[in-house]
Amino acid sequence: MRERAARAVQAVFRDLGLPAVTDAEVEAAIVAHGSGDMPDRDRAADVEAADELLARGVSALDVALALDRHGFEDVAPVVAAEESLLFSLPSEIRRDLKAAGLSDKMRHDASFEEAGALH
């Protein structure tokens, strides 16, 4: 299972133009007990590539499609737990939202997004 996961990461990195995951890194991931057992990577290049990935707007769908293109069609996301978060906004923000007529639309994320409000 570890090898398949490491090969999937290797394929996605290659497909999305990220710095290569080497075969040595895959082999190390199979037997590693922690990050200290992994070969060093060029962290600066990884961070730069991650920034470029965000700038290109790469989504989870892009990752799923990359997995599919490389024969990992059986790899699927697993929902381990679902959460519902509720929090109170500061009074100044609530006042501004109410003045903009958005306070009632914030009761549910979907209706808030449909209102075209701030993201």
C-alpha positions in Angstrom: 0.0 0.0 0.0 2.8 2.4 0.8 4.5 1.8 -2.5 1.2 2.4 -4.4 0.7 5.7 -2.5 4.2 6.8 -3.2 3.9 5.9 -6.9 0.6 7.9 -7.0 2.3 11.0 -5.5 5.2 10.5 -8.0 2.8 10.4 -10.9 0.8 13.5 -9.7 3.9 15.5 -9.2 5.1 14.6 -12.7 1.7 15.3 -14.3 1.3 18.7 -12.6 4.9 19.8 -13.4 6.1 19.7 -9.8 9.7 18.8 -8.9 10.2 15.1 -9.6 9.7 12.5 -6.9 12.6 10.2 -7.5 12.5 6.4 -7.4 14.9 6.6 -4.4 12.3 8.7 -2.6 9.6 6.2 -3.4 11.7 3.3 -2.1 12.5 5.3 1.1 8.8 6.1 1.6 8.0 2.4 1.6 10.3 1.6 4.6 10.5 5.0 6.3 9.4 5.3 10.0 9.2 9.0 9.7 10.3 12.1 7.7 13.9 11.7 9.1 14.2 8.5 7.1 13.5 10.3 3.8 16.1 11.7 1.4 16.6 15.4 1.4 14.6 17.4 -1.1 15.1 20.9 -2.6 12.7 22.6 -0.3 13.0 25.9 -2.0 12.0 24.3 -5.3 9.1 22.6 -3.7 7.8 25.8 -2.1 8.2 27.7 -5.4 6.4 24.9 -7.3 3.6 25.0 -4.7 3.2 28.7 -5.1 3.0 28.2 -8.9 0.4 25.5 -8.4 -1.7 27.8 -6.4 -1.3 30.6 -8.9 -2.5 28.2 -11.7 -5.6 27.4 -9.7 -4.9 23.7 -9.6 -7.8 21.9 -7.8 -8.5 18.6 -6.2 -10.2 17.6 -9.5 -6.9 18.2 -11.3 -5.2 15.9 -8.9 -8.0 13.2 -9.4 -7.7 13.5 -13.1 -3.9 13.2 -12.9 -4.3 10.0 -10.9 -6.8 8.6 -13.4 -4.4 9.4 -16.3 -1.7 7.4 -14.7 -3.7 4.3 -13.9 -4.7 5.2 -10.4 -8.4 5.3 -11.2 -9.2 3.2 -8.1 -7.6 5.9 -5.8 -10.4 7.8 -4.2 -10.9 10.3 -1.4 -12.1 9.0 1.9 -14.2 11.1 4.2 -13.1 10.1 7.7 -15.2 12.7 9.4 -17.5 15.6 8.5 -17.5 18.8 10.5 -19.8 21.7 10.9 -18.2 24.9 12.2 -20.1 27.7 13.8 -18.5 30.9 15.0 -19.5 34.5 15.8 -18.2 37.3 13.8 -17.0 40.5 15.5 -19.7 43.1 15.9 -18.2 45.5 13.5 -18.3 42.9 10.7 -21.8 41.8 11.6 -22.9 45.5 11.4 -21.3 46.0 8.0 -22.9 42.8 6.7 -26.3 43.7 8.0 -25.9 47.2 6.4 -25.1 45.4 3.1 -28.2 43.2 3.5 -26.1 40.0 3.8 -26.6 39.0 7.5 -29.5 36.6 6.8 -27.7 35.0 3.9 -24.8 33.9 6.1 -26.8 31.3 8.0 -25.6 28.6 5.6 -22.4 28.6 3.5 -24.2 27.7 0.2 -26.6 30.7 0.5 -23.7 33.0 1.5 -21.8 31.9 -1.7 -24.9 32.3 -3.8 -25.2 35.8 -2.6 -21.8 36.6 -4.2 -20.5 37.8 -0.9 -16.9 38.0 0.2 -14.8 34.8 0.1 
